[in-house]
Amino acid sequence: MTRSYTKNILPLNTSQEKYLQAINDFPIIIGCGAAGGGKTFLAVYRACKEFEKFGKLILVRPAIATESLGYLP
């Protein structure tokens, strides 16, 4: 029996649906949009699903200190 740490989620609108489909179809995705659209949530959700499959997760973020990039966790 395998243990799942994630629940299945559904996109709330067509933009989120297209974003999730793109994450599934392409190896690299650049998500642009207004704050609060669910970009980070959906990307982390998908990363957790991949972690269950491969057992390894690599997180990266830009290291640019001179540019205003907004909130970076």
Backbone bond lengths (Angstrom), bond angles and torsions (degrees), N, CA, C in turn:
res aa  C-N    CA-C-N  psi(-1)  N-CA   C-N-CA  omega(-1)  CA-C   N-CA-C  phi
1 M - - - 1.451 - - 1.529 109.34 -
2 T 1.318 117.19 128.06 1.452 120.92 177.68 1.517 109.42 -95.93
3 R 1.309 114.98 145.15 1.459 120.79 -178.90 1.517 109.83 -101.12
4 S 1.311 117.11 130.83 1.461 122.19 179.27 1.522 109.19 -103.71
5 Y 1.325 115.61 131.62 1.459 120.99 179.39 1.523 112.49 -99.00
6 T 1.318 117.17 -3.34 1.461 120.26 -179.12 1.520 109.84 -120.90
7 K 1.308 115.00 151.57 1.454 121.36 173.27 1.521 108.25 -100.50
8 N 1.297 116.23 155.39 1.458 119.06 175.73 1.525 109.23 -75.24
9 I 1.312 115.68 134.66 1.457 120.95 177.58 1.520 108.45 -119.40
10 L 1.303 115.93 158.21 1.456 121.91 178.20 1.523 109.13 -118.51
11 P 1.332 117.75 141.97 1.466 119.96 176.20 1.526 110.63 -64.66
12 L 1.340 115.31 145.43 1.463 120.63 -178.38 1.526 113.04 -86.17
13 N 1.336 117.08 -20.63 1.470 120.04 -179.41 1.528 109.60 -149.69
14 T 1.314 116.08 178.33 1.469 119.97 -176.31 1.532 112.11 -68.44
15 S 1.325 117.65 -31.74 1.468 119.91 178.20 1.519 110.71 -64.03
16 Q 1.320 116.65 -43.88 1.457 120.22 177.98 1.528 110.64 -66.22
17 E 1.314 117.01 -36.21 1.457 120.73 178.20 1.533 110.71 -63.45
18 K 1.336 116.51 -44.03 1.466 121.06 178.24 1.525 111.04 -65.09
19 Y 1.330 116.49 -38.53 1.466 121.83 179.34 1.527 110.65 -63.54
20 L 1.323 117.70 -47.47 1.460 121.03 178.09 1.529 111.30 -63.30
21 Q 1.308 117.07 -38.92 1.469 120.45 177.76 1.522 110.64 -64.29
22 A 1.325 116.70 -40.79 1.467 120.32 178.34 1.528 110.89 -65.07
23 I 1.331 117.49 -39.94 1.458 120.97 177.36 1.525 109.87 -60.48
24 N 1.321 117.50 -38.34 1.457 121.18 179.73 1.524 112.38 -72.90
25 D 1.337 117.54 -30.90 1.462 121.47 -172.49 1.524 114.90 -91.28
26 F 1.332 118.40 -26.86 1.463 121.37 -172.55 1.527 110.93 -124.05
27 P 1.339 118.04 147.37 1.469 120.38 -178.48 1.530 114.14 -74.66
28 I 1.328 117.51 -26.78 1.472 121.28 -179.91 1.523 108.09 -129.97
29 I 1.331 115.94 130.71 1.465 122.21 -179.11 1.519 109.01 -129.26
30 I 1.313 116.99 137.40 1.463 122.64 172.01 1.518 106.30 -114.32
31 G 1.329 116.20 113.74 1.463 120.95 -178.77 1.518 110.73 -99.90
32 C 1.309 116.93 121.61 1.462 122.60 178.55 1.517 108.62 -120.65
33 G 1.313 115.97 140.29 1.451 119.08 178.65 1.512 111.28 167.21
34 A 1.318 115.44 175.43 1.452 121.56 -178.15 1.529 111.00 -67.41
35 A 1.324 115.23 156.71 1.456 120.82 177.03 1.524 109.93 -63.25
36 G 1.321 116.07 143.58 1.457 120.66 177.52 1.507 115.00 86.80
37 G 1.329 116.94 9.22 1.463 119.95 -178.50 1.518 114.46 -85.92
38 G 1.328 117.50 -7.44 1.451 121.45 177.93 1.513 115.14 94.55
39 K 1.331 118.12 11.78 1.463 120.87 -176.99 1.525 112.05 -60.43
40 T 1.319 116.91 -52.02 1.460 120.64 -178.82 1.520 111.15 -66.74
41 F 1.314 117.97 -42.08 1.462 121.93 -179.64 1.522 110.79 -59.12
42 L 1.329 116.62 -47.10 1.460 120.39 -178.77 1.525 111.54 -68.44
43 A 1.323 117.62 -37.21 1.467 120.67 178.66 1.530 110.81 -66.24
44 V 1.327 117.06 -42.33 1.464 120.18 178.96 1.526 110.43 -68.60
45 Y 1.318 117.54 -38.61 1.464 121.08 175.81 1.528 110.47 -56.74
46 R 1.315 115.80 -48.32 1.464 120.17 -178.83 1.529 110.86 -66.09
47 A 1.339 116.94 -37.20 1.468 120.61 177.61 1.531 110.51 -62.87
48 C 1.317 117.37 -39.52 1.468 120.95 178.14 1.523 110.81 -64.81
49 K 1.325 117.33 -37.78 1.461 120.43 176.79 1.543 110.41 -63.78
50 E 1.320 116.80 -40.76 1.463 120.53 178.20 1.522 111.05 -67.96
51 F 1.330 117.22 -35.72 1.465 121.10 177.72 1.526 110.44 -60.03
52 E 1.328 116.44 -40.72 1.464 119.82 178.32 1.529 111.07 -61.54
53 K 1.323 116.43 -33.37 1.467 120.61 -178.26 1.531 111.99 -79.17
54 F 1.351 116.97 -43.83 1.459 120.75 -172.46 1.528 114.60 -104.50
55 G 1.325 118.19 -20.91 1.456 120.71 -179.74 1.515 114.56 76.91
56 K 1.328 117.32 10.91 1.460 121.65 -179.54 1.518 109.02 -143.45
57 L 1.328 116.50 140.28 1.462 121.04 -179.85 1.518 108.53 -140.68
58 I 1.322 117.13 129.19 1.462 122.35 178.99 1.521 107.70 -117.35
59 L 1.334 116.63 119.35 1.455 121.91 178.54 1.516 109.52 -105.13
60 V 1.323 116.83 134.33 1.463 121.83 177.83 1.519 108.86 -130.97
61 R 1.319 115.33 156.31 1.461 120.62 175.04 1.519 108.25 -150.90
62 P 1.317 117.81 156.33 1.464 119.68 -179.49 1.527 110.72 -67.90
63 A 1.318 116.29 147.53 1.463 121.64 179.67 1.523 109.92 -114.29
64 I 1.311 117.05 47.94 1.460 122.30 -179.47 1.525 108.24 -99.01
65 A 1.329 116.86 114.05 1.456 120.50 -176.47 1.528 112.48 -93.56
66 T 1.326 117.75 -11.76 1.461 120.00 -174.65 1.522 112.73 -93.15
67 E 1.302 117.94 -5.68 1.453 121.86 -174.81 1.524 109.94 -118.09
68 S 1.309 117.38 142.69 1.453 121.27 177.64 1.527 109.67 -79.95
69 L 1.321 116.79 107.14 1.450 121.59 -177.18 1.513 112.87 -104.99
70 G 1.311 118.15 0.11 1.462 120.01 -177.10 1.516 109.49 83.36
71 Y 1.311 116.13 -161.25 1.455 121.54 -175.85 1.517 110.28 -77.69
72 L 1.318 116.23 126.11 1.460 121.88 174.21 1.515 108.45 -121.03
73 P 1.311 117.79 115.97 1.469 119.74 -179.66 1.502 112.64 -65.10
